[in-house]
Amino acid sequence: ANHFLDTLATHRHTEGLPAQSIGWGYWQQDTGMTGHLTDTDRNRLMRVGMSPITDEQGLELLDAALATPRPHLIAVPISTRGLGVPPPPLLRSLVGGAHRPRAGSSASLADHLGTLTPDQQQEHLLDLVRSGIAAVLGRTDPDGIGADRQFNELGFDSLTAIELRNRLAAATGRRLPATLVFDHPTPQALAQELRRTLLDTLASTSVSARTTATDEPIAIVGMGCRYPGGVTTPQQLWELVTQEHDAIGEFPTNRGW
């Protein structure tokens, strides 16, 4: 319906006829379209930059839209203060560098884990998971989130599960499956999976670094020969092989045996 109205407004606009299609955000006052939203739903909207429209803001947005010579507009108050990390793609140009992940942060996390004991690694990643859960659910008590609580008991749905996956993928620098939360349904189990993923990658990177070859060619700068048949130089050894000489002789007596 919205696409039809936008197209109709554009069509009339090109013919010089009055028309304007306005796409509204959600209003602070509950309506038939927003009355079913839960606190989790509203927090999710805030994290993607959509603030609820007050009556006063709505009137101001309407006046601004009517004064703009465009056939269709989006009337949404956008706040960048509550945006998640990484921010939504459509709003990244508005955020600037403050919300961008620091280069190398994921590598630093893996390196940091390598300095910890197994118990410390698990606790560190559990704190990371709890922080992500608190951000996704709009909670202020990450330490109060039970490590063995099921995600569905904590209030997760498919959208919040994906949002948590995205946050953890950004924090770890790893490609994580969309089913991550469903496959590991508690914070403790999820932290264990992150630990396995990060340590496996760290181990493979270490092995790769030790076995990486350089582009420099191998140069033979010296070679010693002492073979039967009086062979003492590489050239004599090559002639012995190519000419198929018989090099069988007496057992040497000067070897100290």
C-alpha positions in Angstrom: 0.0 0.0 0.0 2.8 2.4 0.9 4.6 1.7 -2.3 1.4 2.3 -4.3 0.9 5.7 -2.6 4.5 6.7 -3.1 4.2 5.8 -6.8 0.9 7.7 -7.1 2.3 10.8 -5.5 5.3 10.7 -7.8 3.1 10.3 -10.8 0.8 13.2 -9.9 3.9 15.3 -9.0 5.4 14.8 -12.5 2.1 16.0 -14.0 2.0 19.1 -11.8 -0.8 17.9 -9.6 -0.8 18.2 -5.8 0.1 15.0 -4.0 2.4 14.0 -1.2 2.9 10.6 0.5 4.3 10.7 4.0 5.7 7.6 5.7 5.4 8.0 9.5 7.4 6.4 12.2 5.7 5.1 15.3 3.9 7.4 17.7 4.5 7.6 21.4 0.8 7.3 22.0 -0.4 3.7 21.4 -2.4 3.2 18.3 -4.0 0.1 16.6 -0.7 -0.5 14.8 1.6 -0.1 17.8 -0.5 -1.1 20.8 0.8 -4.7 20.7 4.5 -3.7 21.0 6.3 -5.0 24.0 9.1 -3.2 25.9 11.6 -5.4 23.9 10.0 -4.3 20.7 10.2 -0.6 21.6 13.9 -1.0 22.8 14.7 -2.6 19.4 13.2 0.4 17.6 15.2 2.8 19.7 18.4 0.8 18.9 17.8 1.3 15.2 17.5 5.1 15.7 13.7 5.4 15.7 12.4 7.6 18.5 8.7 7.6 19.3 6.8 10.6 17.8 5.1 12.9 20.3 2.1 14.9 19.3 4.1 18.1 19.2 6.8 16.5 17.1 4.2 15.1 14.7 2.7 18.5 14.0 6.2 19.9 13.4 7.1 17.0 11.1 3.8 17.5 9.1 4.5 21.2 8.7 8.1 20.5 7.5 6.9 17.8 5.1 4.2 20.0 3.5 6.8 22.8 3.0 9.1 20.4 1.2 8.6 20.1 -2.6 9.1 16.3 -2.7 6.4 13.7 -3.6 7.1 11.3 -0.8 9.0 11.7 2.5 9.8 9.7 5.7 8.7 11.5 8.8 10.7 9.9 11.6 12.7 11.5 14.4 16.1 9.8 14.3 18.4 9.6 17.4 21.9 8.3 17.0 22.6 8.2 20.7 21.1 4.8 21.3 22.3 3.1 18.1 23.9 -0.3 18.5 27.3 -1.4 17.3 27.6 -1.8 14.4 24.9 0.8 13.5 22.2 -0.1 10.9 23.5 0.2 7.4 21.0 3.0 6.5 22.3 5.2 9.3 26.0 4.6 9.2 26.7 7.8 7.4 25.0 9.7 10.2 27.0 8.1 13.0 30.5 9.0 12.2 33.6 7.3 13.6 32.5 7.1 17.2 30.4 3.9 16.8 32.7 2.2 14.3 34.5 -0.9 15.7 38.2 -0.3 16.2 40.5 -1.9 13.7 42.1 -5.0 15.1 39.8 -5.3 18.1 38.7 -8.8 17.2 42.3 -9.9 16.9 43.1 -8.3 20.3 40.2 -10.4 21.8 41.7 -13.6 20.5 45.2 -12.7 21.6 43.9 -11.7 25.0 42.2 -15.1 25.4 45.5 -16.8 24.7 46.9 -15.2 27.9 44.1 -16.5 30.1 43.5 -19.8 31.8 40.5 -21.8 30.5 38.3 -20.7 33.4 39.2 -17.1 32.8 38.5 -17.4 29.1 35.1 -18.7 29.7 34.3 -16.0 32.3 35.5 -13.3 29.9 33.4 -14.5 27.0 30.4 -15.0 29.3 30.7 -11.3 30.3 30.8 -10.5 26.6 27.6 -12.5 26.0 25.8 -11.0 29.0 26.7 -7.5 27.8 25.2 -8.3 24.4 22.1 -9.7 25.9 21.6 -6.7 28.1 22.0 -4.3 25.2 19.6 -6.3 23.0 16.9 -6.6 25.7 17.4 -3.0 27.1 18.5 -4.3 30.5 20.9 -2.5 32.8 22.0 -5.5 34.8 24.2 -7.8 32.7 25.7 -9.4 35.8 22.2 -10.4 36.9 21.6 -12.5 33.8 21.7 -16.1 34.7 24.4 -18.1 32.9 22.1 -21.2 32.6 18.9 -19.3 31.8 17.3 -20.3 28.4 17.3 -17.5 25.9 13.5 -18.0 25.4 13.0 -17.5 29.1 15.0 -14.2 28.9 12.5 -12.9 26.3 14.4 -13.6 23.1 12.7 -13.9 19.8 14.0 -14.5 16.3 14.9 -10.8 15.8 16.7 -10.4 19.1 18.5 -13.6 18.4 19.8 -12.2 15.1 20.7 -8.9 16.7 22.7 -10.7 19.4 24.5 -12.7 16.8 25.4 -9.5 14.9 26.8 -7.9 18.0 28.9 -10.9 18.9 30.1 -11.2 15.3 31.2 -7.6 15.4 33.0 -8.1 18.7 34.8 -11.3 17.7 35.4 -10.6 14.0 34.1 -14.0 13.1 31.3 -15.1 10.8 28.7 -16.6 13.1 25.7 -18.6 11.9 22.2 -17.1 12.1 21.1 -20.0 14.3 23.8 -19.3 16.9 21.4 -18.5 19.7 19.1 -21.5 18.9 22.0 -23.9 18.7 23.5 -22.8 22.0 20.4 -21.8 24.0 22.0 -20.5 27.2 24.6 -17.7 27.8 27.0 -20.3 29.2 26.7 -22.6 26.2 27.0 -19.6 23.8 30.2 -18.5 25.6 31.6 -22.0 25.3 30.9 -21.9 21.5 32.6 -18.5 21.1 35.6 -19.8 23.1 35.9 -22.8 20.8 35.6 -20.7 17.7 38.2 -18.1 18.8 40.7 -20.6 20.1 40.5 -22.8 17.0 41.1 -19.8 14.8 44.0 -18.6 17.0 45.6 -22.0 16.8 45.3 -22.3 13.0 46.6 -18.8 12.6 49.7 -19.6 14.8 50.4 -22.8 12.7 50.0 -20.9 9.5 52.4 -18.2 10.6 55.0 -20.8 11.4 54.7 -22.6 8.1 54.3 -19.6 5.7 57.0 -19.7 3.0 58.8 -16.6 1.7 59.2 -15.7 -1.9 63.0 -15.9 -1.8 64.5 -18.7 -3.9 66.7 -21.4 -2.2 70.3 -21.0 -3.0 72.9 -23.8 -2.5 76.1 -22.1 -1.5 78.2 -25.1 -0.6 78.2 -28.9 -0.8 80.5 -31.6 0.6 81.0 -35.0 -1.0 82.8 -38.2 0.1 81.4 -41.2 -1.7 82.8 -44.5 -2.9 84.7 -44.4 -6.2 86.8 -41.5 -5.1 84.0 -39.0 -5.5 84.8 -35.7 -3.7 82.9 -33.1 -5.7 79.3 -32.6 -6.9 80.5 -32.8 -10.5 82.1 -36.2 -9.9 78.9 -37.4 -8.2 76.9 -36.4 -11.2 79.3 -38.1 -13.6 79.1 -41.2 -11.5 75.3 -41.3 -11.7 75.0 -40.4 -15.4 77.8 -42.7 -16.6 76.7 -45.6 -14.3 80.2 -46.3 -13.1 80.8 -49.1 -10.7 81.7 -47.5 -7.3 81.8 -50.6 -5.2 85.2 -50.8 -3.3 86.8 -52.1 -0.2 85.3 -51.2 3.2 87.1 -48.0 4.4 89.6 -48.5 7.2 90.0 -44.8 8.2 86.6 -44.2 9.8 87.4 -45.1 13.4 85.3 -48.2 13.4 
